[in-house]
Amino acid sequence: MTPVGQNLPPVDWRTLGTALAPAACAAAWLVYQASWFWRHQPDLQFGWIVLLLSMFLLSEVQDDLPPMRPRWTVGVAVLYALGFLSMLLFQMYQAAFGTMAASLMALALGAMAVVTANIVQMFGWRAVPRVAFPFYFLLIALPLPSFAQSLVVSRLQMLVATLNEDLLNLVGIPAIRRGSVIELTTGMVGVDDACSGFRSLQSSIMAGLFIGFILFRNWSWCLLMGLSAVLLAVVGNLGRTFYLCREGALKGVSAVQGVHDAAGWSVMAFTAVGVAGIALGFNQHRGK
């Protein structure tokens, strides 16, 4: 028996793997189902990166684990039951209709319920913020249901198109917004799904949350980093579409295609440098 007040030995990898076996199995099944989208949808291929980062984050939390004291409670039992029930309903739906983004959400909720129940059972509620984060991080790479994605993309398209109309007119370039299309004197430039910023938005949130957790190990700072990444993604894509429209106005809309991809890569570089800079600034501010 360990005397009261004496520190228990740290949890080794073998013990941790055994303790979190239900969580690992639930997460593995979620990854297996989500991998179809990662293979077939270009805007979700970053899911493989998210998986690797999740595994890295899990290795980072080992030293932060509290002593393992397995305990069953009513709350743990309810979470397990809800999680397994949700996963079972997903399997039944999948057998009948196939895998869809909306049904994958049910599997994700069930898997995360099992993950949470497993962590609480083995380490208590206080361990959830740190130990569960690597598992919750996988949710970033899941496809949104069609209605939700359409809503987000359409709102981003309208926002980017509206702001560009104002900016172009402000600098003396005549522009009229017609829905998500900007009419210039040389032709029409459309704000498509890529230019809306939805793809860079997902990857920016991924980078912001990952860096936030690595540096701060605090959910509040992680969320702040995620929100900062969202702002950077919107500003970056606004600058991208403004540049494309300006090129179209000065050189003709045919010139837009030639610089479209380069502008996209520049947005990724901008958001990456911006997220790193914000993280550095927050870290210095916290150290004061």
C-alpha positions in Angstrom: 0.0 0.0 0.0 1.3 3.4 -0.9 1.5 5.8 2.1 -0.7 8.8 2.0 1.0 11.9 0.4 3.7 9.8 -1.3 4.0 10.4 -5.0 3.0 7.5 -7.2 5.4 6.4 -10.0 4.7 7.9 -13.4 2.6 5.9 -15.8 4.7 4.1 -18.4 3.7 3.6 -22.0 2.6 -0.1 -21.6 0.4 0.8 -18.6 -1.0 3.8 -20.4 -1.8 1.8 -23.5 -3.7 -0.8 -21.4 -5.5 1.9 -19.4 -6.7 3.8 -22.5 -7.4 0.8 -24.7 -11.1 1.6 -25.0 -10.3 5.2 -25.9 -7.7 4.1 -28.5 -10.1 1.6 -30.1 -12.9 4.1 -30.3 -10.5 6.7 -31.9 -9.0 4.1 -34.2 -12.5 3.2 -35.5 -13.3 6.9 -36.1 -10.0 7.4 -38.0 -10.7 4.3 -40.1 -14.2 5.6 -41.1 -12.9 9.2 -41.7 -9.9 8.0 -43.8 -12.3 7.4 -46.8 -12.9 11.2 -46.8 -9.2 11.9 -46.4 -8.4 9.8 -49.4 -11.1 11.0 -51.7 -11.6 14.7 -50.8 -8.6 17.0 -51.6 -9.7 19.6 -49.0 -9.6 16.9 -46.2 -6.3 15.3 -47.0 -4.7 17.2 -44.2 -6.5 14.7 -42.0 -3.4 12.5 -42.2 -1.4 15.3 -40.7 -3.9 15.7 -38.0 -3.6 12.0 -37.1 0.2 12.3 -36.8 -0.1 15.4 -34.7 -2.7 13.7 -32.4 -0.3 10.9 -31.8 2.5 13.3 -31.1 0.3 15.3 -28.6 -0.6 12.0 -26.9 3.1 11.3 -26.3 3.5 14.8 -24.9 0.9 14.4 -22.2 2.4 11.3 -20.6 4.5 13.3 -18.1 1.4 15.4 -17.1 -0.7 12.4 -16.1 -2.0 12.2 -12.5 -1.7 8.9 -10.6 -3.9 6.2 -12.1 -6.8 5.3 -9.8 -9.4 3.2 -11.7 -12.9 3.9 -10.5 -16.4 3.3 -11.8 -19.1 5.9 -11.3 -22.6 6.5 -12.6 -21.4 9.3 -14.8 -18.7 7.1 -16.3 -21.2 4.3 -16.9 -23.6 6.7 -18.6 -20.9 8.1 -20.9 -19.8 4.6 -21.9 -23.4 3.6 -22.6 -24.2 6.7 -24.7 -20.9 6.4 -26.5 -21.3 2.7 -27.5 -25.0 3.3 -28.3 -24.1 6.1 -30.7 -21.4 4.0 -32.4 -23.8 1.1 -32.7 -26.4 3.4 -34.3 -23.8 4.6 -36.8 -22.9 1.1 -37.8 -26.6 0.2 -38.4 -27.0 3.4 -40.5 -23.8 2.7 -42.4 -24.9 -0.8 -43.2 -28.2 0.5 -44.6 -27.2 3.8 -46.4 -23.4 4.0 -46.4 -21.1 6.5 -44.7 -22.0 10.1 -44.9 -20.6 13.2 -43.3 -23.7 13.7 -41.1 -23.6 10.1 -39.9 -19.9 10.4 -39.2 -20.7 13.1 -36.7 -22.7 10.5 -34.7 -19.8 8.2 -34.7 -17.4 11.0 -33.6 -19.7 12.0 -30.7 -19.9 8.4 -29.6 -16.2 7.9 -29.9 -15.4 11.0 -27.9 -17.9 10.0 -25.2 -16.0 6.7 -24.9 -12.7 8.5 -24.8 -13.9 10.9 -22.0 -15.4 8.0 -20.0 -12.2 6.0 -20.2 -10.0 8.9 -19.1 -12.4 9.8 -16.2 -12.5 6.1 -15.2 -8.7 5.8 -15.0 -7.5 9.3 -14.1 -10.5 11.3 -12.9 -12.2 14.4 -14.3 -9.1 16.6 -13.7 -7.2 14.7 -16.3 -9.7 15.3 -19.1 -8.6 18.7 -20.3 -5.0 17.5 -21.0 -5.4 13.8 -21.8 -8.5 14.1 -24.0 -7.2 17.0 -26.1 -5.1 14.7 -28.5 -8.3 12.6 -29.1 -10.6 15.7 -29.5 -8.0 17.1 -31.9 -9.1 14.5 -34.5 -12.5 16.2 -34.8 -10.8 19.0 -36.8 -10.2 16.7 -39.7 -13.8 15.4 -40.0 -16.1 16.6 -42.9 -18.9 18.9 -42.0 -22.4 17.8 -42.9 -23.4 19.2 -46.3 -25.9 21.8 -44.9 -23.3 23.1 -42.4 -20.5 23.3 -45.0 -22.8 25.0 -47.5 -23.8 27.5 -44.9 -20.2 28.3 -43.9 -18.9 28.5 -47.4 -21.7 30.7 -48.7 -21.3 33.1 -45.7 -17.6 33.3 -46.3 -18.1 33.8 -50.0 -20.5 36.7 -49.4 -18.2 38.2 -46.8 -15.1 38.1 -49.0 -17.0 39.3 -52.1 -18.6 42.2 -50.2 -15.4 43.4 -48.6 -13.6 43.1 -51.9 -16.2 45.2 -53.6 -15.7 48.0 -51.1 -11.9 47.7 -51.2 -11.7 47.8 -55.0 -13.9 50.8 -55.3 -11.9 52.5 -52.5 -8.7 52.2 -54.5 -10.4 53.4 -57.7 -11.2 50.1 -59.4 -14.8 50.0 -60.4 -16.4 46.8 -59.1 -20.0 45.6 -58.5 -20.8 42.5 -56.5 -23.4 40.2 -57.9 -23.8 37.5 -55.3 -20.4 35.9 -54.9 -19.2 37.2 -58.3 -17.5 40.5 -58.7 -18.1 42.4 -62.0 -15.1 44.4 -63.2 -14.8 46.5 -66.4 -12.8 43.6 -67.9 -15.2 40.8 -67.0 -16.4 38.7 -64.1 -14.3 37.2 -61.2 -16.0 34.6 -59.1 -15.3 34.0 -55.4 -15.4 30.1 -55.5 -15.2 27.6 -52.7 -11.4 27.8 -52.5 -11.3 31.6 -52.5 -13.9 31.7 -49.8 -11.2 30.6 -47.4 -12.9 27.5 -46.1 -10.0 25.2 -46.8 -7.4 27.5 -45.3 -9.7 28.0 -42.4 -9.6 24.4 -41.4 -5.8 24.1 -41.7 -5.4 27.4 -39.8 -7.5 26.2 -36.9 -5.5 23.0 -36.9 -2.2 24.9 -36.7 -3.6 27.3 -34.1 -4.9 24.7 -31.7 -1.8 22.5 -32.0 0.6 25.3 -31.3 -1.6 26.6 -28.5 -1.6 23.2 -26.8 2.1 22.6 -27.2 3.0 26.0 -25.8 0.4 26.7 -23.2 -1.2 23.3 -22.2 -4.3 25.4 -21.5 -7.7 25.2 -23.2 -8.3 28.9 -22.9 -5.1 29.8 -24.7 -5.8 27.1 -27.3 -9.2 28.5 -28.1 -7.6 32.0 -28.3 -5.0 30.7 -30.7 -7.8 29.0 -32.8 -9.8 32.2 -33.0 -6.6 34.1 -34.0 -6.0 31.6 -36.7 -9.5 32.1 -38.0 -9.0 35.8 -38.2 -5.7 35.3 -40.1 -7.3 32.9 -42.6 -10.1 35.4 -43.3 -7.6 38.3 -43.7 -5.3 36.2 -45.9 -8.1 35.1 -48.2 -9.4 38.7 -48.4 -6.0 39.8 -49.5 -5.8 36.9 -52.0 -9.1 37.7 -53.7 -8.3 41.4 -53.7 -5.0 40.7 -55.5 -6.8 38.4 -58.0 -9.5 41.0 -58.7 -6.9 43.7 -59.1 -4.9 41.6 -61.6 -8.2 40.9 -63.5 -9.0 44.6 -63.6 -5.6 45.7 -64.8 -4.6 42.8 -67.1 -7.9 41.1 -68.0 -9.7 38.3 -66.2 -7.7 35.7 -68.2 -4.6 36.8 -66.2 -6.3 35.6 -62.9 -5.8 31.9 -63.7 -2.1 32.3 -64.1 -1.6 33.7 -60.5 -4.5 31.8 -58.8 -2.4 29.0 -57.4 0.5 31.2 -56.4 -1.8 33.4 -54.5 -3.2 30.4 -52.7 0.2 29.3 -51.5 1.0 32.8 -50.4 -2.1 32.7 -48.1 -0.9 29.5 -46.5 2.5 31.0 -45.9 0.9 34.1 -44.5 -1.3 32.2 -42.1 1.6 29.9 -41.0 3.9 32.8 -40.2 1.0 34.7 -38.6 0.0 31.9 -36.3 3.7 31.4 -35.3 4.1 35.1 -34.6 0.9 35.3 -32.5 1.9 32.3 -30.5 5.3 33.9 -29.8 3.6 37.1 -28.7 1.2 35.3 -26.5 4.0 33.3 -24.9 6.0 36.4 -24.2 3.0 38.1 -22.7 2.3 35.2 -20.5 5.9 35.1 -19.2 5.7 38.7 -18.0 
